[in-house]
Amino acid sequence: MDVEQLRAFLAVADELHFGRAAERLHVAQPPLSRTIKQLERHLGSILFDRNTRSVKLTASGQALIEPARAVLDALRSAENAVKLADGGDTGLVRIAFAGVSTHRLVARLARVVRSQHPGIELELSSQNFAQPAMKRLVGGGTDVALGRWDVIPAEVESRVVMPDKLVVALADTHALAGSRRVTIERLAGENFISLPLHDGSVLPDRLRRLAHAHGFVANVVQIAPDTQTALALVGAEVGCHLTLASVARNVTDPHVVFVPLDDPTADVDMRAAWRRDDTNPALRVVLREVVLLDEAL
């Protein structure tokens, strides 16, 4: 039994007339009759009672109608699934995002994909820092990484999806808390709370380089495991913390204020990164939505 035999059978079953069924299928009547006979031989059962005046379904023919329709429906469903996948309308895209600053973008992206591309499934994975997200991307453990990196591996392509600026988090009781901007020199005598210094850690590296460029070594009094902890320590007046304007937009702590750093050369932009050899069509759809969201943010 093949698909064309089932199509021929259903056409005759619908029309109960070989001539009209042949016209519907755009074939001559003799080949259609041969196709039905081949199907009957394969099944070992007569499907139609036919004579020169009428064609009627037998009990066997009646029993075949629903299974035949189910087979053709399944075939159309399979063809549509492939077309949708080729067009990027269905599929899985895994996203690893790093830090509080990415939360707003990720939340809006998930909502847009869910509403505009319901056939695409997003698998979201939060990372404390950007470097582990990049390692997951390079190793094939995720399809997109959102974060900040000074060095991008050769096998990875990236683009800026959210321009960002450095700010200093201060306790609301700090003498500089009311400043419109602050220079790194004004912070030379301050205690700092830093994120862990590891390979590819952007903010601790920026703090070290900025301090060195202005003739001092930052006095780091405590290492916080993540941004939330660092800001809690700022609110407790333990020290100040170099962070990002996008972090400030995601934090509502009345005891912490954020003052822009007066050094535009030190800004750190958020990037979306993906493997150059990734051919997943759904990935391209998601990346287009990321770009559109960036323009709207």
C-alpha positions as CSV (number, residue, x, y, z in Angstrom):
1,M,0.0,0.0,0.0
2,D,1.3,3.5,-0.9
3,V,0.1,7.0,-0.5
4,E,-1.1,7.4,-4.1
5,Q,-3.2,4.3,-3.7
6,L,-4.8,5.8,-0.6
7,R,-5.4,9.1,-2.4
8,A,-7.1,7.2,-5.3
9,F,-9.2,5.2,-2.9
10,L,-10.5,8.3,-1.1
11,A,-11.3,10.1,-4.3
12,V,-13.4,7.2,-5.5
13,A,-15.0,6.8,-2.1
14,D,-16.0,10.5,-2.0
15,E,-17.3,10.6,-5.6
16,L,-18.6,7.0,-5.9
17,H,-17.8,7.5,-9.6
18,F,-14.5,6.5,-11.3
19,G,-14.8,9.1,-14.0
20,R,-15.3,12.0,-11.6
21,A,-12.6,10.7,-9.3
22,A,-10.2,10.5,-12.3
23,E,-11.0,14.1,-13.2
24,R,-10.4,15.2,-9.6
25,L,-7.0,13.5,-9.5
26,H,-6.1,14.7,-13.0
27,V,-5.5,11.1,-14.3
28,A,-7.1,8.9,-16.9
29,Q,-9.8,6.5,-15.7
30,P,-8.1,3.2,-16.7
31,P,-4.9,3.9,-14.6
32,L,-7.2,4.8,-11.7
33,S,-9.1,1.6,-12.0
34,R,-5.8,-0.3,-12.1
35,T,-4.6,1.5,-8.9
36,I,-7.8,0.5,-7.0
37,K,-7.4,-3.1,-8.2
38,Q,-3.8,-3.2,-7.0
39,L,-4.9,-1.9,-3.6
40,E,-7.6,-4.5,-3.3
41,R,-5.1,-7.3,-4.2
42,H,-2.7,-5.9,-1.6
43,L,-5.5,-5.9,1.1
44,G,-7.1,-9.1,-0.1
45,S,-10.5,-7.5,0.0
46,I,-12.9,-5.8,-2.4
47,L,-13.4,-2.2,-1.6
48,F,-16.1,-1.2,-4.1
49,D,-19.1,-3.0,-5.6
50,R,-19.2,-1.6,-9.1
51,N,-21.1,-2.2,-12.3
52,T,-21.9,-0.2,-15.4
53,R,-24.4,1.9,-13.5
54,S,-23.1,2.4,-9.9
55,V,-20.2,2.3,-7.5
56,K,-20.8,1.5,-3.9
57,L,-18.5,1.0,-0.9
58,T,-18.2,-2.4,0.6
59,A,-17.9,-3.0,4.3
60,S,-14.2,-3.3,3.9
61,G,-14.1,0.0,1.9
62,Q,-16.1,1.8,4.5
63,A,-13.7,0.5,7.2
64,L,-10.7,1.9,5.2
65,I,-11.9,5.5,4.9
66,E,-10.9,6.8,8.4
67,P,-7.5,5.1,8.5
68,A,-6.7,6.3,5.0
69,R,-7.6,9.9,5.9
70,A,-5.5,9.6,9.1
71,V,-2.5,8.5,7.0
72,L,-2.9,11.4,4.6
73,D,-3.4,13.9,7.5
74,A,-0.3,12.6,9.2
75,L,1.7,13.0,5.9
76,R,0.5,16.6,5.5
77,S,1.4,17.3,9.2
78,A,4.9,15.9,8.6
79,E,5.4,18.0,5.5
80,N,4.1,21.1,7.3
81,A,6.4,20.4,10.3
82,V,9.4,20.3,8.0
83,K,8.4,23.5,6.2
84,L,7.9,25.3,9.5
85,A,11.3,24.1,10.8
86,D,13.1,25.1,7.6
87,G,11.5,28.6,8.0
88,G,12.5,28.9,11.6
89,D,8.9,28.8,12.8
90,T,9.5,25.8,15.0
91,G,12.4,24.5,17.0
92,L,14.4,24.8,20.3
93,V,16.7,27.7,21.1
94,R,18.7,27.5,24.3
95,I,19.8,30.8,25.8
96,A,22.3,31.3,28.6
97,F,22.2,34.8,30.1
98,A,24.6,36.2,32.7
99,G,23.8,38.7,35.5
100,V,21.0,40.9,36.7
101,S,21.6,43.3,33.7
102,T,20.2,40.7,31.2
103,H,17.0,40.0,33.1
104,R,14.9,42.8,31.5
105,L,16.0,41.8,27.9
106,V,15.4,38.1,28.5
107,A,12.0,38.6,30.0
108,R,10.8,40.7,27.1
109,L,12.4,38.3,24.6
110,A,10.6,35.3,26.1
111,R,7.2,37.2,25.9
112,V,7.7,38.2,22.3
113,V,8.8,34.8,21.1
114,R,5.9,33.1,23.0
115,S,3.4,35.5,21.3
116,Q,4.9,35.9,17.9
117,H,6.5,32.6,17.3
118,P,4.6,30.0,19.4
119,G,6.3,27.1,17.6
120,I,9.7,28.1,19.0
121,E,10.6,26.8,22.4
122,L,13.1,28.8,24.5
123,E,15.2,27.1,27.1
124,L,16.5,29.7,29.5
125,S,19.5,29.2,31.7
126,S,20.8,31.9,34.2
127,Q,24.5,32.2,34.8
128,N,26.2,34.3,37.5
129,F,28.9,35.5,35.1
130,A,29.4,35.9,31.4
131,Q,32.4,33.7,31.0
132,P,30.7,30.5,32.0
133,A,27.9,31.3,29.5
134,M,30.5,31.8,26.8
135,K,32.1,28.4,27.7
136,R,28.7,26.7,27.4
137,L,28.2,28.3,24.0
138,V,31.6,27.2,22.6
139,G,31.0,23.7,24.1
140,G,27.6,23.4,22.4
141,G,25.7,23.5,25.7
142,T,23.7,26.5,24.6
143,D,22.8,28.3,21.3
144,V,22.9,31.9,22.4
145,A,24.8,33.6,25.2
146,L,24.0,37.1,26.5
147,G,26.6,38.9,28.4
148,R,29.8,41.1,28.3
149,W,33.1,39.9,27.0
150,D,36.3,41.7,26.1
151,V,37.5,38.7,24.1
152,I,35.2,36.8,21.7
153,P,36.5,33.3,20.5
154,A,37.1,33.0,16.7
155,E,34.3,30.4,16.3
156,V,31.7,32.8,17.8
157,E,29.9,35.6,16.1
158,S,28.4,38.4,18.2
159,R,26.7,41.8,18.1
160,V,25.9,44.5,20.6
161,V,22.3,44.2,21.7
162,M,22.3,46.7,24.5
163,P,24.7,49.6,24.8
164,D,25.6,50.1,28.5
165,K,27.5,52.5,30.8
166,L,29.4,52.1,34.0
167,V,27.9,53.4,37.2
168,V,29.0,53.4,40.8
169,A,26.6,51.9,43.4
170,L,26.8,53.9,46.7
171,A,24.9,53.7,50.0
172,D,22.2,56.4,50.1
173,T,24.1,57.9,53.1
174,H,27.4,58.3,51.1
175,A,28.7,61.8,50.6
176,L,28.7,61.3,46.8
177,A,25.2,59.8,46.7
178,G,23.7,63.1,45.4
179,S,26.3,63.6,42.7
180,R,25.2,63.8,39.0
181,R,28.4,62.1,37.9
182,V,31.6,60.9,39.6
183,T,35.1,60.5,38.3
184,I,37.2,57.4,39.2
185,E,39.7,59.8,40.9
186,R,37.1,60.8,43.5
187,L,36.8,57.2,44.5
188,A,40.6,56.7,45.1
189,G,40.2,56.5,48.9
190,E,37.0,54.4,48.9
191,N,36.4,50.8,50.0
192,F,35.2,48.7,47.1
193,I,33.1,45.5,46.9
194,S,34.1,43.5,43.9
195,L,32.8,40.5,42.0
196,P,35.2,37.5,41.8
197,L,38.3,38.1,39.6
198,H,38.5,35.2,37.1
199,D,39.4,34.8,33.4
200,G,37.1,37.1,31.4
201,S,35.5,38.9,34.4
202,V,34.8,42.3,32.9
203,L,33.8,44.5,35.8
204,P,36.6,43.5,38.2
205,D,39.0,44.0,35.3
206,R,37.5,47.4,34.5
207,L,37.9,48.5,38.2
208,R,41.5,47.4,38.2
209,R,42.4,49.1,34.9
210,L,40.6,52.3,35.7
211,A,42.3,52.6,39.1
212,H,45.7,51.9,37.6
213,A,45.2,54.4,34.8
214,H,44.5,57.1,37.4
215,G,47.4,56.2,39.7
216,F,45.9,54.1,42.5
217,V,45.0,50.6,43.5
218,A,41.4,50.0,44.3
219,N,40.9,49.0,48.0
220,V,38.8,45.9,47.6
221,V,37.5,45.1,51.1
222,Q,35.1,42.2,50.2
223,I,34.5,39.9,47.2
224,A,30.8,39.2,46.6
225,P,29.7,36.0,44.9
226,D,27.2,37.9,42.7
227,T,25.7,41.3,41.9
228,Q,22.8,41.0,44.3
229,T,25.1,40.3,47.2
230,A,27.4,43.1,46.2
231,L,24.5,45.6,46.2
232,A,23.3,44.3,49.6
233,L,26.7,45.0,51.0
234,V,26.6,48.5,49.4
235,G,23.3,49.2,51.2
236,A,24.9,48.0,54.4
237,E,27.6,50.7,53.9
238,V,30.4,48.2,53.5
239,G,31.7,49.9,50.4
240,C,30.9,51.0,46.9
241,H,30.6,48.8,43.8
242,L,31.4,49.4,40.1
243,T,28.4,48.1,38.1
244,L,26.3,48.9,35.1
245,A,23.4,51.2,34.2
246,S,21.3,48.2,33.1
247,V,21.8,46.7,36.6
248,A,20.5,50.0,38.1
249,R,17.4,49.7,36.0
250,N,16.7,46.3,37.4
251,V,17.3,47.1,41.1
252,T,14.8,48.8,43.5
253,D,16.7,49.1,46.8
254,P,16.0,52.4,48.6
255,H,19.3,52.2,50.4
256,V,21.4,52.1,47.2
257,V,21.9,54.9,44.6
258,F,23.7,54.7,41.3
259,V,25.9,57.5,40.1
260,P,27.2,57.5,36.4
261,L,30.9,57.2,36.1
262,D,32.4,60.1,34.2
263,D,34.6,58.0,31.8
264,P,32.8,57.0,28.6
265,T,35.8,55.0,27.3
266,A,35.2,52.4,30.0
267,D,31.6,51.5,29.0
268,V,30.7,47.9,28.6
269,D,28.0,46.8,26.1
270,M,25.9,43.7,26.3
271,R,26.3,41.3,23.4
272,A,24.4,38.4,22.0
273,A,26.8,35.6,20.9
274,W,26.3,32.5,18.9
275,R,28.4,29.9,17.1
276,R,29.2,30.8,13.5
277,D,28.5,27.3,12.2
278,D,25.0,27.0,13.9
279,T,22.5,26.4,11.1
280,N,19.3,26.3,13.3
281,P,16.7,28.4,11.4
282,A,14.9,29.1,14.7
283,L,18.1,30.7,16.1
284,R,18.0,33.3,13.3
285,V,14.4,34.2,14.1
286,V,15.2,34.6,17.8
287,L,18.3,36.8,17.0
288,R,16.1,39.0,14.9
289,E,13.8,39.5,17.8
290,V,16.7,40.3,20.1
291,V,17.8,43.1,17.7
292,L,14.3,44.5,17.6
293,L,14.0,44.5,21.3
294,D,17.3,46.3,21.7
295,E,15.9,49.1,19.5
296,A,12.8,49.3,21.7
297,L,14.6,49.2,25.0
